[in-house]
């Protein structure tokens, strides 16, 4: 197969490129390497992954932007068999500061890739990495119970399913721009007959993740702890997420590409058995590293869901998939990777 991966130097994109290239597929990676610039970071971040991908067989790298016609034409060439669209502006607070740029990258960028694929190779499978933020504050309408270290759903809810409403609520510009892309991907399946999947991701983490305070909190907490940097908690730290190791996510992509399904929307994350609150994560980090970061608590961020846990029953059933790496194992892998590459942070 010939596979295009947009945003291929990011966490999900680089792991997808490595996974599919190792299985003999021809992989084209498109990335504009803007992550550090977007977040005002004065060191390289995804450039590390860009260089790493150069060492892999079956991977061709193109530095380019999903919003640019010539870049997409070069990446698609005479056609591809599958697209994994991970390119995006991923920061929630950043989207509030630069909403037009956020829309341009996430909404228009997605439409631009879709339309190029429709025109050149409409038979290609199209996978879109969406987000739990499309549900916005509707998630917070579920009653919660406050416990010592976390909030939990208080009405017997195990997780958020794909039937959760997405409108009549606050989202942040990021949630809106990602949802625009989400709906366009669904619409291209319905009106043009393309094979598409939307994966509404919860908290994805893994090695080669360059986390900042504004995005990628799991990696950021590990990096900050190991380098004696202070950590800011927005809220009280009892907010809960389900964690999914990045390679487990990529395996779900592979299963959809090779399935007989035509178009689906999946909520995907670690599910109810792979959850941590921020406070619980920090306690686990201290246990594993002996490091106790200096914490500062600030007000909640806009539309920050207090609890988000994916109901993964649909993706488990339809793709015969389930998470393979639990948070304790995954966090140790991430700690080991940061230790090994500490000169980069």
Phi and psi in degrees as GROMACS dihedral restraints (atoms count N, CA, C in turn):
[ dihedral_restraints ]
;  ai    aj    ak    al  type     phi  dphi    fc
    3     4     5     6     1  -109.8    20    10
    4     5     6     7     1   118.9    20    10
    6     7     8     9     1  -122.7    20    10
    7     8     9    10     1   127.2    20    10
    9    10    11    12     1   -97.0    20    10
   10    11    12    13     1   129.2    20    10
   12    13    14    15     1  -120.3    20    10
   13    14    15    16     1   110.8    20    10
   15    16    17    18     1   -84.5    20    10
   16    17    18    19     1   149.0    20    10
   18    19    20    21     1    64.1    20    10
   19    20    21    22     1    33.2    20    10
   21    22    23    24     1   -71.7    20    10
   22    23    24    25     1    -6.8    20    10
   24    25    26    27     1   -95.9    20    10
   25    26    27    28     1    -2.4    20    10
   27    28    29    30     1   -80.1    20    10
   28    29    30    31     1  -177.1    20    10
   30    31    32    33     1   -57.9    20    10
   31    32    33    34     1   -60.3    20    10
   33    34    35    36     1   -67.4    20    10
   34    35    36    37     1   -44.4    20    10
   36    37    38    39     1   -61.8    20    10
   37    38    39    40     1   -43.3    20    10
   39    40    41    42     1   -69.5    20    10
   40    41    42    43     1   -36.0    20    10
   42    43    44    45     1   -71.5    20    10
   43    44    45    46     1   -35.7    20    10
   45    46    47    48     1   -64.9    20    10
   46    47    48    49     1   -42.4    20    10
   48    49    50    51     1   -60.7    20    10
   49    50    51    52     1   -45.6    20    10
   51    52    53    54     1   -62.8    20    10
   52    53    54    55     1   -44.5    20    10
   54    55    56    57     1   -61.8    20    10
   55    56    57    58     1   -51.8    20    10
   57    58    59    60     1   -74.5    20    10
   58    59    60    61     1   -33.2    20    10
   60    61    62    63     1   -66.3    20    10
   61    62    63    64     1   -37.5    20    10
   63    64    65    66     1   -65.7    20    10
   64    65    66    67     1   -18.0    20    10
   66    67    68    69     1  -100.9    20    10
   67    68    69    70     1    19.1    20    10
   69    70    71    72     1    85.6    20    10
   70    71    72    73     1     6.9    20    10
   72    73    74    75     1   -82.8    20    10
   73    74    75    76     1   152.3    20    10
   75    76    77    78     1   -85.0    20    10
   76    77    78    79     1   120.4    20    10
   78    79    80    81     1  -115.0    20    10
   79    80    81    82     1   127.5    20    10
   81    82    83    84     1  -109.3    20    10
   82    83    84    85     1   123.3    20    10
   84    85    86    87     1  -107.6    20    10
   85    86    87    88     1   125.6    20    10
   87    88    89    90     1  -115.7    20    10
   88    89    90    91     1   126.5    20    10
   90    91    92    93     1  -156.8    20    10
   91    92    93    94     1   140.4    20    10
   93    94    95    96     1   -94.4    20    10
   94    95    96    97     1    -0.9    20    10
   96    97    98    99     1    55.9    20    10
   97    98    99   100     1    42.2    20    10
   99   100   101   102     1   -94.6    20    10
  100   101   102   103     1    -3.5    20    10
  102   103   104   105     1   -56.0    20    10
  103   104   105   106     1   -51.5    20    10
  105   106   107   108     1   -61.0    20    10
  106   107   108   109     1   -41.8    20    10
  108   109   110   111     1   -64.2    20    10
  109   110   111   112     1   -43.2    20    10
  111   112   113   114     1   -58.9    20    10
  112   113   114   115     1   -40.7    20    10
  114   115   116   117     1   -96.2    20    10
  115   116   117   118     1     7.9    20    10
  117   118   119   120     1    65.8    20    10
  118   119   120   121     1    32.5    20    10
  120   121   122   123     1   -91.7    20    10
  121   122   123   124     1   131.8    20    10
  123   124   125   126     1   -92.3    20    10
  124   125   126   127     1    10.0    20    10
  126   127   128   129     1  -124.8    20    10
  127   128   129   130     1   169.4    20    10
  129   130   131   132     1   -69.8    20    10
  130   131   132   133     1   151.1    20    10
  132   133   134   135     1  -132.6    20    10
  133   134   135   136     1   -85.9    20    10
  135   136   137   138     1   -67.0    20    10
  136   137   138   139     1   -13.2    20    10
  138   139   140   141     1   -59.9    20    10
  139   140   141   142     1   -30.6    20    10
  141   142   143   144     1   -59.8    20    10
  142   143   144   145     1   -47.7    20    10
  144   145   146   147     1   -66.7    20    10
  145   146   147   148     1   -36.1    20    10
  147   148   149   150     1   -58.2    20    10
  148   149   150   151     1   -45.8    20    10
  150   151   152   153     1   -69.2    20    10
  151   152   153   154     1   -37.3    20    10
  153   154   155   156     1   -61.4    20    10
  154   155   156   157     1   -43.6    20    10
  156   157   158   159     1   -63.4    20    10
  157   158   159   160     1   -28.2    20    10
  159   160   161   162     1   -62.1    20    10
  160   161   162   163     1   -26.6    20    10
  162   163   164   165     1   -82.6    20    10
  163   164   165   166     1    -7.0    20    10
  165   166   167   168     1   -93.3    20    10
  166   167   168   169     1   140.7    20    10
  168   169   170   171     1   -69.4    20    10
  169   170   171   172     1   151.8    20    10
  171   172   173   174     1    71.5    20    10
  172   173   174   175     1    12.9    20    10
  174   175   176   177     1  -116.1    20    10
  175   176   177   178     1   126.8    20    10
  177   178   179   180     1  -114.2    20    10
  178   179   180   181     1   128.0    20    10
  180   181   182   183     1  -103.1    20    10
  181   182   183   184     1   137.1    20    10
  183   184   185   186     1  -130.1    20    10
  184   185   186   187     1   119.9    20    10
  186   187   188   189     1   -81.4    20    10
  187   188   189   190     1   112.7    20    10
  189   190   191   192     1  -170.5    20    10
  190   191   192   193     1   175.0    20    10
  192   193   194   195     1  -119.0    20    10
  193   194   195   196     1   136.6    20    10
  195   196   197   198     1   -66.3    20    10
  196   197   198   199     1   -12.4    20    10
  198   199   200   201     1   -88.8    20    10
  199   200   201   202     1    -8.3    20    10
  201   202   203   204     1  -102.2    20    10
  202   203   204   205     1   125.9    20    10
  204   205   206   207     1   -58.2    20    10
  205   206   207   208     1   -49.8    20    10
  207   208   209   210     1   -62.8    20    10
  208   209   210   211     1   -37.9    20    10
  210   211   212   213     1   -64.9    20    10
  211   212   213   214     1   -43.3    20    10
  213   214   215   216     1   -67.2    20    10
  214   215   216   217     1   -41.8    20    10
  216   217   218   219     1   -60.1    20    10
  217   218   219   220     1   -40.6    20    10
  219   220   221   222     1   -64.9    20    10
  220   221   222   223     1   -42.0    20    10
  222   223   224   225     1   -69.7    20    10
  223   224   225   226     1   -39.5    20    10
  225   226   227   228     1   -78.7    20    10
  226   227   228   229     1   -34.1    20    10
  228   229   230   231     1    58.5    20    10
  229   230   231   232     1  -131.5    20    10
  231   232   233   234     1   -81.6    20    10
  232   233   234   235     1    -1.8    20    10
  234   235   236   237     1   136.3    20    10
  235   236   237   238     1   159.2    20    10
  237   238   239   240     1  -131.7    20    10
  238   239   240   241     1   165.0    20    10
  240   241   242   243     1   -95.1    20    10
  241   242   243   244     1   -22.1    20    10
  243   244   245   246     1  -155.4    20    10
  244   245   246   247     1   150.4    20    10
  246   247   248   249     1  -127.0    20    10
  247   248   249   250     1   130.3    20    10
  249   250   251   252     1  -113.8    20    10
  250   251   252   253     1   105.6    20    10
  252   253   254   255     1   -95.2    20    10
  253   254   255   256     1    96.1    20    10
  255   256   257   258     1  -108.2    20    10
  256   257   258   259     1    -6.7    20    10
  258   259   260   261     1   -61.1    20    10
  259   260   261   262     1   136.3    20    10
  261   262   263   264     1   178.1    20    10
  262   263   264   265     1   164.7    20    10
  264   265   266   267     1   -90.4    20    10
  265   266   267   268     1   112.2    20    10
  267   268   269   270     1   -98.2    20    10
  268   269   270   271     1    -0.1    20    10
  270   271   272   273     1   -93.8    20    10
  271   272   273   274     1   126.0    20    10
  273   274   275   276     1   -69.5    20    10
  274   275   276   277     1   -54.3    20    10
  276   277   278   279     1   -60.5    20    10
  277   278   279   280     1   -35.5    20    10
  279   280   281   282     1   -64.2    20    10
  280   281   282   283     1   -35.7    20    10
  282   283   284   285     1   -64.0    20    10
  283   284   285   286     1   -30.1    20    10
  285   286   287   288     1   -70.8    20    10
  286   287   288   289     1   -32.6    20    10
  288   289   290   291     1   -81.8    20    10
  289   290   291   292     1   -32.7    20    10
  291   292   293   294     1  -131.5    20    10
  292   293   294   295     1    64.8    20    10
  294   295   296   297     1   -62.6    20    10
  295   296   297   298     1   -33.2    20    10
  297   298   299   300     1   -69.9    20    10
  298   299   300   301     1   -41.6    20    10
  300   301   302   303     1   -67.0    20    10
  301   302   303   304     1   -39.8    20    10
  303   304   305   306     1   -58.2    20    10
  304   305   306   307     1   -46.4    20    10
  306   307   308   309     1   -64.3    20    10
  307   308   309   310     1   -42.9    20    10
  309   310   311   312     1   -59.3    20    10
  310   311   312   313     1   -44.0    20    10
  312   313   314   315     1   -74.6    20    10
  313   314   315   316     1   -50.8    20    10
  315   316   317   318     1   -80.8    20    10
  316   317   318   319     1   -42.8    20    10
  318   319   320   321     1   -88.2    20    10
  319   320   321   322     1   -60.6    20    10
  321   322   323   324     1   -64.1    20    10
  322   323   324   325     1   -40.5    20    10
  324   325   326   327     1   -57.3    20    10
  325   326   327   328     1   -41.7    20    10
  327   328   329   330     1   -66.1    20    10
  328   329   330   331     1   -46.3    20    10
  330   331   332   333     1   -60.3    20    10
  331   332   333   334     1   -39.6    20    10
  333   334   335   336     1   -63.4    20    10
  334   335   336   337     1   -42.5    20    10
  336   337   338   339     1   -66.5    20    10
  337   338   339   340     1   -45.6    20    10
  339   340   341   342     1   -55.7    20    10
  340   341   342   343     1   -47.1    20    10
  342   343   344   345     1   -67.5    20    10
  343   344   345   346     1   -38.4    20    10
  345   346   347   348     1   -63.8    20    10
  346   347   348   349     1   -40.8    20    10
  348   349   350   351     1   -66.3    20    10
  349   350   351   352     1   -42.8    20    10
  351   352   353   354     1   -59.6    20    10
  352   353   354   355     1   -39.1    20    10
  354   355   356   357     1   -74.8    20    10
  355   356   357   358     1   -34.3    20    10
  357   358   359   360     1  -103.9    20    10
  358   359   360   361     1   -34.5    20    10
  360   361   362   363     1  -155.4    20    10
  361   362   363   364     1    70.1    20    10
  363   364   365   366     1   -64.9    20    10
  364   365   366   367     1   -12.4    20    10
  366   367   368   369     1   -79.2    20    10
  367   368   369   370     1    -9.2    20    10
  369   370   371   372     1   -66.7    20    10
  370   371   372   373     1   142.1    20    10
  372   373   374   375     1   -74.1    20    10
  373   374   375   376     1   135.3    20    10
  375   376   377   378     1  -120.9    20    10
  376   377   378   379     1   118.8    20    10
  378   379   380   381     1  -112.0    20    10
  379   380   381   382     1   128.8    20    10
  381   382   383   384     1  -115.8    20    10
  382   383   384   385     1   129.2    20    10
  384   385   386   387     1   -91.4    20    10
  385   386   387   388     1    97.9    20    10
  387   388   389   390     1   -91.8    20    10
  388   389   390   391     1  -161.6    20    10
  390   391   392   393     1  -149.6    20    10
  391   392   393   394     1   155.6    20    10
  393   394   395   396     1   -64.2    20    10
  394   395   396   397     1   -16.6    20    10
  396   397   398   399     1   -67.8    20    10
  397   398   399   400     1   -13.0    20    10
  399   400   401   402     1   -65.5    20    10
  400   401   402   403     1   -22.1    20    10
  402   403   404   405     1   -83.2    20    10
  403   404   405   406     1   -17.4    20    10
  405   406   407   408     1    54.7    20    10
  406   407   408   409     1  -143.8    20    10
  408   409   410   411     1   -77.7    20    10
  409   410   411   412     1    -3.9    20    10
  411   412   413   414     1   -57.9    20    10
  412   413   414   415     1   -31.7    20    10
  414   415   416   417     1   -59.9    20    10
  415   416   417   418     1   -34.5    20    10
  417   418   419   420     1   -76.4    20    10
  418   419   420   421     1    -3.4    20    10
  420   421   422   423     1   -78.7    20    10
  421   422   423   424     1   -12.7    20    10
  423   424   425   426     1   -74.1    20    10
  424   425   426   427     1   128.4    20    10
  426   427   428   429     1   -57.8    20    10
  427   428   429   430     1   140.3    20    10
  429   430   431   432     1  -118.2    20    10
  430   431   432   433     1   152.4    20    10
  432   433   434   435     1  -111.2    20    10
  433   434   435   436     1   133.2    20    10
  435   436   437   438     1   -94.5    20    10
  436   437   438   439     1   124.3    20    10
  438   439   440   441     1  -114.8    20    10
  439   440   441   442     1  -174.6    20    10
  441   442   443   444     1   -63.2    20    10
  442   443   444   445     1   -41.8    20    10
  444   445   446   447     1  -119.1    20    10
  445   446   447   448     1     0.4    20    10
  447   448   449   450     1  -160.4    20    10
  448   449   450   451     1   162.9    20    10
  450   451   452   453     1   -94.4    20    10
  451   452   453   454     1   151.9    20    10
  453   454   455   456     1  -142.5    20    10
  454   455   456   457     1   154.5    20    10
  456   457   458   459     1   -62.4    20    10
  457   458   459   460     1   135.7    20    10
  459   460   461   462     1  -107.5    20    10
  460   461   462   463     1     6.8    20    10
  462   463   464   465     1  -121.1    20    10
  463   464   465   466     1    24.9    20    10
  465   466   467   468     1    84.9    20    10
  466   467   468   469     1     3.4    20    10
  468   469   470   471     1   -71.7    20    10
  469   470   471   472     1   129.8    20    10
  471   472   473   474     1   -91.8    20    10
  472   473   474   475     1   -27.5    20    10
  474   475   476   477     1  -176.7    20    10
  475   476   477   478     1   172.3    20    10
  477   478   479   480     1   -89.2    20    10
  478   479   480   481     1   124.4    20    10
  480   481   482   483     1   -96.5    20    10
  481   482   483   484     1   172.0    20    10
  483   484   485   486     1   -66.8    20    10
  484   485   486   487     1   -11.0    20    10
  486   487   488   489     1   -86.2    20    10
  487   488   489   490     1    -3.8    20    10
  489   490   491   492     1   -59.5    20    10
  490   491   492   493     1   130.4    20    10
  492   493   494   495     1   -61.8    20    10
  493   494   495   496     1   152.9    20    10
  495   496   497   498     1  -119.4    20    10
  496   497   498   499     1    -4.9    20    10
  498   499   500   501     1  -114.1    20    10
  499   500   501   502     1  -176.8    20    10
  501   502   503   504     1    56.8    20    10
  502   503   504   505     1    43.4    20    10
  504   505   506   507     1  -161.5    20    10
  505   506   507   508     1   166.1    20    10
  507   508   509   510     1   -79.5    20    10
  508   509   510   511     1   146.1    20    10
  510   511   512   513     1  -129.9    20    10
  511   512   513   514     1   -25.6    20    10
  513   514   515   516     1    76.1    20    10
  514   515   516   517     1   153.5    20    10
  516   517   518   519     1   -55.3    20    10
  517   518   519   520     1   -35.5    20    10
  519   520   521   522     1   -59.9    20    10
  520   521   522   523     1   -48.1    20    10
  522   523   524   525     1   -60.0    20    10
  523   524   525   526     1   -36.6    20    10
  525   526   527   528     1   -70.1    20    10
  526   527   528   529     1   -47.4    20    10
  528   529   530   531     1   -65.9    20    10
  529   530   531   532     1   -37.1    20    10
  531   532   533   534     1   -69.4    20    10
  532   533   534   535     1   -35.0    20    10
  534   535   536   537     1   -68.9    20    10
  535   536   537   538     1   -34.8    20    10
  537   538   539   540     1   -58.9    20    10
  538   539   540   541     1   -46.4    20    10
  540   541   542   543     1   -62.3    20    10
  541   542   543   544     1   -41.3    20    10
  543   544   545   546     1   -55.9    20    10
  544   545   546   547     1   -49.5    20    10
  546   547   548   549     1   -68.6    20    10
  547   548   549   550     1   -38.0    20    10
  549   550   551   552     1   -62.6    20    10
  550   551   552   553     1   -40.4    20    10
  552   553   554   555     1   -62.6    20    10
  553   554   555   556     1   -42.2    20    10
  555   556   557   558     1   -64.0    20    10
  556   557   558   559     1   -40.7    20    10
  558   559   560   561     1   -67.0    20    10
  559   560   561   562     1   -35.9    20    10
  561   562   563   564     1   -67.2    20    10
  562   563   564   565     1   -25.3    20    10
  564   565   566   567     1   -73.0    20    10
  565   566   567   568     1   -45.2    20    10
  567   568   569   570     1   -70.3    20    10
  568   569   570   571     1   -44.2    20    10
  570   571   572   573     1   -93.9    20    10
  571   572   573   574     1   -28.2    20    10
  573   574   575   576     1  -111.3    20    10
  574   575   576   577     1    -3.9    20    10
  576   577   578   579     1    75.0    20    10
  577   578   579   580     1    18.8    20    10
  579   580   581   582     1   -75.9    20    10
  580   581   582   583     1   150.5    20    10
  582   583   584   585     1   -85.7    20    10
  583   584   585   586     1   111.2    20    10
  585   586   587   588     1  -132.2    20    10
  586   587   588   589     1   153.8    20    10
  588   589   590   591     1  -137.1    20    10
  589   590   591   592     1   134.9    20    10
  591   592   593   594     1  -106.0    20    10
  592   593   594   595     1   122.4    20    10
  594   595   596   597     1  -108.8    20    10
  595   596   597   598     1   105.7    20    10
  597   598   599   600     1   -84.9    20    10
  598   599   600   601     1   100.8    20    10
  600   601   602   603     1   -85.3    20    10
  601   602   603   604     1   143.2    20    10
  603   604   605   606     1   -89.6    20    10
  604   605   606   607     1  -132.7    20    10
  606   607   608   609     1   -90.8    20    10
  607   608   609   610     1   105.2    20    10
  609   610   611   612     1   -98.4    20    10
  610   611   612   613     1   134.1    20    10
  612   613   614   615     1  -144.1    20    10
  613   614   615   616     1   164.7    20    10
  615   616   617   618     1   167.3    20    10
  616   617   618   619     1  -178.6    20    10
  618   619   620   621     1   -66.5    20    10
  619   620   621   622     1   159.2    20    10
  621   622   623   624     1    62.1    20    10
  622   623   624   625     1    28.6    20    10
  624   625   626   627     1  -102.5    20    10
  625   626   627   628     1   122.7    20    10
  627   628   629   630     1  -102.6    20    10
  628   629   630   631     1    90.6    20    10
  630   631   632   633     1   -85.5    20    10
  631   632   633   634     1   142.4    20    10
  633   634   635   636     1  -120.3    20    10
  634   635   636   637     1   170.9    20    10
  636   637   638   639     1   -58.3    20    10
  637   638   639   640     1   -35.6    20    10
  639   640   641   642     1   -83.2    20    10
  640   641   642   643     1   -12.9    20    10
  642   643   644   645     1  -164.9    20    10
  643   644   645   646     1   139.9    20    10
  645   646   647   648     1    79.8    20    10
  646   647   648   649     1    52.4    20    10
  648   649   650   651     1   -63.2    20    10
  649   650   651   652     1   -33.8    20    10
  651   652   653   654     1   -60.7    20    10
  652   653   654   655     1   -51.9    20    10
  654   655   656   657     1   -65.3    20    10
  655   656   657   658     1   -39.0    20    10
  657   658   659   660     1   -62.1    20    10
  658   659   660   661     1   -42.8    20    10
  660   661   662   663     1   -62.0    20    10
  661   662   663   664     1   -41.0    20    10
  663   664   665   666     1   -65.6    20    10
  664   665   666   667     1   -47.6    20    10
  666   667   668   669     1   -60.6    20    10
  667   668   669   670     1   -46.7    20    10
  669   670   671   672     1   -63.1    20    10
  670   671   672   673     1   -44.2    20    10
  672   673   674   675     1   -62.6    20    10
  673   674   675   676     1   -45.2    20    10
  675   676   677   678     1   -73.1    20    10
  676   677   678   679     1   -18.0    20    10
  678   679   680   681     1  -114.3    20    10
  679   680   681   682     1    18.7    20    10
  681   682   683   684     1    54.4    20    10
  682   683   684   685     1    43.5    20    10
  684   685   686   687     1  -103.1    20    10
  685   686   687   688     1   145.8    20    10
  687   688   689   690     1   -69.5    20    10
  688   689   690   691     1   152.4    20    10
  690   691   692   693     1  -120.1    20    10
  691   692   693   694     1   132.0    20    10
  693   694   695   696     1   -98.3    20    10
  694   695   696   697     1   128.2    20    10
  696   697   698   699     1  -103.9    20    10
  697   698   699   700     1   121.6    20    10
  699   700   701   702     1   -94.5    20    10
  700   701   702   703     1   108.4    20    10
  702   703   704   705     1   108.6    20    10
  703   704   705   706     1  -150.1    20    10
  705   706   707   708     1  -108.6    20    10
  706   707   708   709     1     0.8    20    10
  708   709   710   711     1    85.6    20    10
  709   710   711   712     1    -1.4    20    10
  711   712   713   714     1   -89.9    20    10
  712   713   714   715     1    -0.5    20    10
  714   715   716   717     1   -65.7    20    10
  715   716   717   718     1   143.8    20    10
  717   718   719   720     1  -120.4    20    10
  718   719   720   721     1   140.5    20    10
  720   721   722   723     1  -134.3    20    10
  721   722   723   724     1   154.1    20    10
  723   724   725   726     1   -95.6    20    10
  724   725   726   727     1   132.2    20    10
  726   727   728   729     1  -102.2    20    10
  727   728   729   730     1   136.5    20    10
  729   730   731   732     1  -130.1    20    10
  730   731   732   733     1   125.0    20    10
  732   733   734   735     1   -65.3    20    10
  733   734   735   736     1   136.0    20    10
  735   736   737   738     1   -60.2    20    10
  736   737   738   739     1   -37.1    20    10
  738   739   740   741     1   -67.1    20    10
  739   740   741   742     1   -28.9    20    10
  741   742   743   744     1   -66.6    20    10
  742   743   744   745     1   -37.3    20    10
  744   745   746   747     1   -61.9    20    10
  745   746   747   748     1   -46.3    20    10
  747   748   749   750     1   -62.1    20    10
  748   749   750   751     1   -35.8    20    10
  750   751   752   753     1   -63.2    20    10
  751   752   753   754     1   -33.9    20    10
  753   754   755   756     1   -66.5    20    10
  754   755   756   757     1   -39.1    20    10
  756   757   758   759     1   -57.4    20    10
  757   758   759   760     1   -47.8    20    10
  759   760   761   762     1   -59.5    20    10
  760   761   762   763     1   -43.1    20    10
  762   763   764   765     1   -63.8    20    10
  763   764   765   766     1   -38.0    20    10
  765   766   767   768     1   -68.6    20    10
  766   767   768   769     1   -44.0    20    10
  768   769   770   771     1   -55.7    20    10
  769   770   771   772     1   -39.6    20    10
  771   772   773   774     1   -94.7    20    10
  772   773   774   775     1    10.7    20    10
  774   775   776   777     1   -93.8    20    10
  775   776   777   778     1   171.8    20    10
  777   778   779   780     1   -92.4    20    10
  778   779   780   781     1     3.2    20    10
  780   781   782   783     1   -66.0    20    10
  781   782   783   784     1   150.0    20    10
  783   784   785   786     1  -103.8    20    10
  784   785   786   787     1   -46.3    20    10
  786   787   788   789     1  -155.4    20    10
  787   788   789   790     1   132.9    20    10
  789   790   791   792     1  -147.7    20    10
  790   791   792   793     1   158.9    20    10
  792   793   794   795     1  -120.0    20    10
  793   794   795   796     1   126.7    20    10
  795   796   797   798     1  -124.6    20    10
  796   797   798   799     1   133.9    20    10
  798   799   800   801     1   -84.0    20    10
  799   800   801   802     1   131.5    20    10
  801   802   803   804     1  -140.5    20    10
  802   803   804   805     1   133.9    20    10
  804   805   806   807     1  -172.7    20    10
  805   806   807   808     1  -163.6    20    10
  807   808   809   810     1   -73.9    20    10
  808   809   810   811     1   -18.5    20    10
  810   811   812   813     1    78.4    20    10
  811   812   813   814     1  -174.4    20    10
  813   814   815   816     1   -65.1    20    10
  814   815   816   817     1   -20.5    20    10
  816   817   818   819     1   -97.6    20    10
  817   818   819   820     1     5.7    20    10
  819   820   821   822     1  -133.6    20    10
  820   821   822   823     1    55.0    20    10
  822   823   824   825     1  -113.3    20    10
  823   824   825   826     1   150.7    20    10
  825   826   827   828     1  -147.4    20    10
  826   827   828   829     1   144.3    20    10
  828   829   830   831     1   -85.4    20    10
  829   830   831   832     1   167.5    20    10
  831   832   833   834     1   -61.7    20    10
  832   833   834   835     1   -41.2    20    10
  834   835   836   837     1   -64.2    20    10
  835   836   837   838     1   -41.1    20    10
  837   838   839   840     1   -66.7    20    10
  838   839   840   841     1   -37.6    20    10
  840   841   842   843     1   -62.7    20    10
  841   842   843   844     1   -45.6    20    10
  843   844   845   846     1   -64.3    20    10
  844   845   846   847     1   -36.7    20    10
  846   847   848   849     1   -65.3    20    10
  847   848   849   850     1   -41.2    20    10
  849   850   851   852     1   -65.3    20    10
  850   851   852   853     1   -38.7    20    10
  852   853   854   855     1   -63.9    20    10
  853   854   855   856     1   -42.9    20    10
  855   856   857   858     1   -63.8    20    10
  856   857   858   859     1   -40.6    20    10
  858   859   860   861     1   -61.7    20    10
  859   860   861   862     1   -39.3    20    10
  861   862   863   864     1   -82.6    20    10
  862   863   864   865     1   -28.4    20    10
  864   865   866   867     1  -116.3    20    10
  865   866   867   868     1   -16.4    20    10
  867   868   869   870     1    75.7    20    10
  868   869   870   871     1     5.9    20    10
  870   871   872   873     1  -100.5    20    10
  871   872   873   874     1   133.0    20    10
  873   874   875   876     1  -121.9    20    10
  874   875   876   877     1    98.5    20    10
  876   877   878   879     1   -64.9    20    10
  877   878   879   880     1   153.8    20    10
  879   880   881   882     1   -74.0    20    10
  880   881   882   883     1   127.6    20    10
  882   883   884   885     1  -109.4    20    10
  883   884   885   886     1   142.7    20    10
  885   886   887   888     1  -126.7    20    10
  886   887   888   889     1   132.2    20    10
  888   889   890   891     1  -103.4    20    10
  889   890   891   892     1   132.8    20    10
  891   892   893   894     1  -128.7    20    10
  892   893   894   895     1   175.4    20    10
  894   895   896   897     1   -61.6    20    10
  895   896   897   898     1   154.5    20    10
  897   898   899   900     1   -57.5    20    10
  898   899   900   901     1   145.9    20    10
  900   901   902   903     1   -80.9    20    10
  901   902   903   904     1   155.2    20    10
  903   904   905   906     1   -58.0    20    10
  904   905   906   907     1   134.5    20    10
  906   907   908   909     1    57.7    20    10
  907   908   909   910     1    25.5    20    10
  909   910   911   912     1   -80.0    20    10
  910   911   912   913     1   113.1    20    10
  912   913   914   915     1   -66.1    20    10
  913   914   915   916     1   127.1    20    10
  915   916   917   918     1   -67.8    20    10
  916   917   918   919     1   -37.1    20    10
  918   919   920   921     1  -135.7    20    10
  919   920   921   922     1   128.4    20    10
  921   922   923   924     1  -135.0    20    10
  922   923   924   925     1   116.0    20    10
  924   925   926   927     1  -129.1    20    10
  925   926   927   928     1   125.7    20    10
  927   928   929   930     1   -74.1    20    10
  928   929   930   931     1   134.7    20    10
  930   931   932   933     1   -84.4    20    10
  931   932   933   934     1   105.9    20    10
  933   934   935   936     1   -98.3    20    10
  934   935   936   937     1    16.3    20    10
  936   937   938   939     1   -64.0    20    10
  937   938   939   940     1   -36.1    20    10
  939   940   941   942     1   -67.4    20    10
  940   941   942   943     1   -48.3    20    10
  942   943   944   945     1   -67.8    20    10
  943   944   945   946     1   -33.0    20    10
  945   946   947   948     1   -62.2    20    10
  946   947   948   949     1   -46.4    20    10
  948   949   950   951     1   -71.2    20    10
  949   950   951   952     1   -47.1    20    10
  951   952   953   954     1   -78.7    20    10
  952   953   954   955     1   -26.7    20    10
  954   955   956   957     1  -113.4    20    10
  955   956   957   958     1     2.7    20    10
  957   958   959   960     1    51.4    20    10
  958   959   960   961     1    53.4    20    10
  960   961   962   963     1  -127.8    20    10
  961   962   963   964     1   152.1    20    10
  963   964   965   966     1  -159.4    20    10
  964   965   966   967     1   157.8    20    10
  966   967   968   969     1   -61.5    20    10
  967   968   969   970     1   141.7    20    10
  969   970   971   972     1  -111.1    20    10
  970   971   972   973     1   -22.6    20    10
  972   973   974   975     1  -113.8    20    10
  973   974   975   976     1   120.8    20    10
  975   976   977   978     1   -82.2    20    10
  976   977   978   979     1   161.6    20    10
  978   979   980   981     1   -57.9    20    10
  979   980   981   982     1   -38.9    20    10
  981   982   983   984     1   -62.1    20    10
  982   983   984   985     1   -42.5    20    10
  984   985   986   987     1   -68.3    20    10
  985   986   987   988     1   -44.7    20    10
  987   988   989   990     1   -66.0    20    10
  988   989   990   991     1   -41.7    20    10
  990   991   992   993     1   -64.1    20    10
  991   992   993   994     1   -37.4    20    10
  993   994   995   996     1   -63.2    20    10
  994   995   996   997     1   -41.0    20    10
  996   997   998   999     1   -61.2    20    10
  997   998   999  1000     1   -40.2    20    10
  999  1000  1001  1002     1   -68.5    20    10
 1000  1001  1002  1003     1   -41.3    20    10
 1002  1003  1004  1005     1   -58.7    20    10
 1003  1004  1005  1006     1   -46.2    20    10
 1005  1006  1007  1008     1   -60.6    20    10
 1006  1007  1008  1009     1   -40.6    20    10
 1008  1009  1010  1011     1   -67.5    20    10
 1009  1010  1011  1012     1   -42.3    20    10
 1011  1012  1013  1014     1   -64.8    20    10
 1012  1013  1014  1015     1   -41.5    20    10
 1014  1015  1016  1017     1   -55.7    20    10
 1015  1016  1017  1018     1   -45.7    20    10
 1017  1018  1019  1020     1   -68.1    20    10
 1018  1019  1020  1021     1   -28.5    20    10
 1020  1021  1022  1023     1  -119.8    20    10
 1021  1022  1023  1024     1    31.0    20    10
 1023  1024  1025  1026     1   -61.9    20    10
 1024  1025  1026  1027     1   -24.7    20    10
 1026  1027  1028  1029     1   -67.2    20    10
 1027  1028  1029  1030     1   -11.3    20    10
 1029  1030  1031  1032     1   -91.4    20    10
 1030  1031  1032  1033     1    -5.2    20    10
